Amino acid sequence: MNAIRVCVAEREERQRIEMVNKLSKEANIMIVGSTGNGMEALRMVTEQNPDVLISNLILPICDGYAILDQLQAMEKKPRVIIASTLTMESAIQKAFAKGADEYLIKPADSKLLARKIYELAGRNDLICQNHLMTQSTQKAAAEKPVSEEDHTRQVISTLFLRIGLPAHLLGYRFAQEAVFKLVEDPMLMKNRTKVLYPEIAAMHHTSAFCVERAIRHVITLTWERGIAERYEREYGQSSRLHLPVDKPTSGEFIALLAEYIRPKHHSTAVHHEP
């Protein structure tokens, strides 16, 4: 089967070169164009007919939103992944409203980016390969000395990606931090509104209310998209983690994941259960 054709529009040259180099190492991805200019990106799409366009929102001459508007008028348009440092919900929702298929917060992990490309191209066979390669990379990394905190955070990140939580939302990062803190101190569950959420809010210069609401939003989208059901079909028989059919509350969700991860946190052995 032919390689997936990809164009990259990123204004920061160093980041653009790094992204192109990493994606070029994927045997099934072909970079057919890259630019730091929005107008040039539209020309590339017309001439190169890519399957996927990766674009920043902030671009000279023609920004990411304008690109999305122009693509809507094309008879054959690529799937679009927005990779941006903008984390405001309004910016993210505007991108989706204009036709973006995915929104990743930079810096985006190259393996996650490749997986999103495979998903948008409908290449389930490559998604499986990507997952196996990621596991291999994590195993190699685990053989190097890492701190207990770093190891726990790696386990949490891997679990979030495996479940399929929407990584483009702020609540994704808030939930990661909440789970980590609960793994470290289970008693925070009883004081999540007075201690846990305020601590996370202070780290991100926001309010405890916004932290809880953002986590709830991530959970809502996950269950609405049926991602949790997919996880149960793929891993339910072989995993200690069983996601509920009905959408859990924010507290229930982070407590469930923390309880699943805590045995891993206290074990020095690398545990490969999904």
Buried (B, 14 or more C-beta within 10 A) or exposed (E): EEBBBBBBBBBBEEBBEBBBEBBEEBEBBBBBBBBBBBBBBBEBBEEBEBBBBBBBBBBEEBBBBBBBEBBEEEEEBBBBBBBBEBBEBEBBEBBBEBBBBBBBBBEBBBBBBBBBBBBBBEBEEBBEBBBEBBEEEBEEEBEEEEEEEEBBBBBBBBBBBBBBBBBBBBBBBBBBBBBBBBBBEEEBBEEBEEBBBBBBBEEBEBEBEBBBBBBBBBBBBBBEEEBBBBBBEEBBEEBEBBBEEEBBEBBEBBBBBBBBBBEBBEEEEEEEEB
